[in-house]
Amino acid sequence: MAFKYQQLAQQIVTEIHSDKLKAGDPLPALRKFAHQHQVSLTTANQAYEWLQRQGLIVAKAQSGFYVKGQPNSLPLSAPTPKSISIHHDPSDVIFDIMQNALTYDRIGLSNGFLDESLRPSLALQRSLKRTAKLANITANSYGHTQGEVKLRTAIAELMRSRFCLVDADDLLITNGCLEAVNLVVEHISQVGETVAILTPCYSGLLTALQYANRKIMEIPCDSQGPDMQHLAELFARRAFTTLIISATATNPLGFNLSHQDKKQLAALAKQHQIYIIEDDTFGSLAYHTQETGPAYAYQHDGFIIYCSSFSKDLTPGMRIGWIASDRLIPALMRRKVSMNITCSIPCQLAMADYLLSESYPAHLRKLRSTLQIQVMKLQACILENFPTGTRVSTPQGGFFIWVELPDSLLAMDIYRQSVQQGICFMPGHTFSMSGQYDHCLRLSVTKTWSHHLAHAVEQLGQIAEQLMQKQTACKTIVESN
Ligand SMILES: Cc1ncc(COP(=O)(O)O)c(C=O)c1O
């Protein structure tokens, strides 16, 4: 954030978001606030005005400023099943729902990527233009399989700023993060072996493992992540040969693993010599700045392999992802050659140019704070419009909200109606191979909050309410017979 007033406002947003400041809590009077932070009265006033415009605080005449009432959210329910294996196949449904999202989603509530309004489109365009000439010359060849050295150097620097000891030689550029994970899974595990994932889990990983003929073990997570003791027991039993995790702003729950958990994961991988693949696609989108880096930053022995991309914080269309590993890059390069040789040179050069222009950190700071506010708005809107008993996640990063409907409601029943109105979302059962989460759904807020978005959420809530009423009416008829 560029201005002091925005930094101060952001601190208050974070306190509201983390429940340190609750609905109805008073804020310090302007003069006191200015004094506390050693800023002018004008700056203090600007901060409060900004928070008012975001709908986060209200001014009460002759009384002062208060945190605005947000509807109360019940915490997500605790996961019951312990690490279960696959017995249901959602891959056709996942495919249909993805296609629907591309064709019918006029609102964007199912999106897994940023809208134009939140992307640095102009800066990326400038980078594409600046590098077009160079790309034209170099595009006469396939380029280096490992990826353009300029790009690898820029990414290595980024990773070092997140406490990872990496240099350009430890990186392999891939076509997005999903290709990165696929390459690593195929290299470090064998057909028929068990790969564990955290559930609910991004559907792309589920289908990737399914097509790779790996058995899938689902490790349940609550809003803070997996039960680390349970995970340690699974490591000790060698219940899987590979574990895939995300440690930051996970899709769909939005939790960040603690410093302690990441340290423990690195230690477990080393102790049991079991590989962990860290999918850090959302790693740059944690709202809070006390970043401790990815789990990869905690390892010193090569058992964590890092995969990421710029698909979530910049653009998915350039398809720039990468793998970091201090021991597997040569072998992974051989696999990559046999698959698609290399990645697009113009896109790599343009991405390197953008990263070197140094506007990326400022973009991320702005994006994180925008997303945090958008997510709070979406959360409040869901709780206002969905049936009583609906629970929502409180993400610590990213742009998703996980919604748990009252048990009797099926997300697919809502979906079948809402898709007719051009409103799509991701139904919960696409996030698991075990058939659970059919009363859950994931909503995204990847564009600037607007009355269109609010209205679409309201419509979803109405459909859910009508379905609940129908159920109650049917129950009454059955009981009276
Ligand atoms: C957790 C996770 N990993 C990987 C991907 C795919 O990333 P990419 O588009 O870079 O392949 C996604 C996309 O939604 C994701 O949510």
The ligand as a MOL file (V3000), in Angstrom:
LIG
                    3D

  0  0  0     0  0            999 V3000
M  V30 BEGIN CTAB
M  V30 COUNTS 16 16 0 0 0
M  V30 BEGIN ATOM
M  V30 1 C -4.0190 -25.5840 -5.6370 0
M  V30 2 C -3.8420 -25.4150 -7.1080 0
M  V30 3 N -2.7700 -25.9500 -7.7010 0
M  V30 4 C -2.5590 -25.8370 -9.0180 0
M  V30 5 C -3.4510 -25.1620 -9.8120 0
M  V30 6 C -3.1890 -25.0540 -11.2760 0
M  V30 7 O -2.2970 -24.0070 -11.4930 0
M  V30 8 P -1.7770 -23.6550 -12.9580 0
M  V30 9 O -2.8730 -22.9430 -13.6690 0
M  V30 10 O -0.5790 -22.8000 -12.7150 0
M  V30 11 O -1.4250 -24.9330 -13.6320 0
M  V30 12 C -4.5920 -24.5890 -9.2490 0
M  V30 13 C -5.5850 -23.9140 -10.0910 0
M  V30 14 O -6.6770 -23.6010 -9.6880 0
M  V30 15 C -4.7840 -24.7170 -7.8600 0
M  V30 16 O -5.8560 -24.2080 -7.2650 0
M  V30 END ATOM
M  V30 BEGIN BOND
M  V30 1 1 1 2
M  V30 2 1 2 3
M  V30 3 2 2 15
M  V30 4 2 3 4
M  V30 5 1 4 5
M  V30 6 1 5 6
M  V30 7 2 5 12
M  V30 8 1 6 7
M  V30 9 1 7 8
M  V30 10 2 8 9
M  V30 11 1 8 10
M  V30 12 1 8 11
M  V30 13 1 12 13
M  V30 14 1 12 15
M  V30 15 2 13 14
M  V30 16 1 15 16
M  V30 END BOND
M  V30 END CTAB
M  END
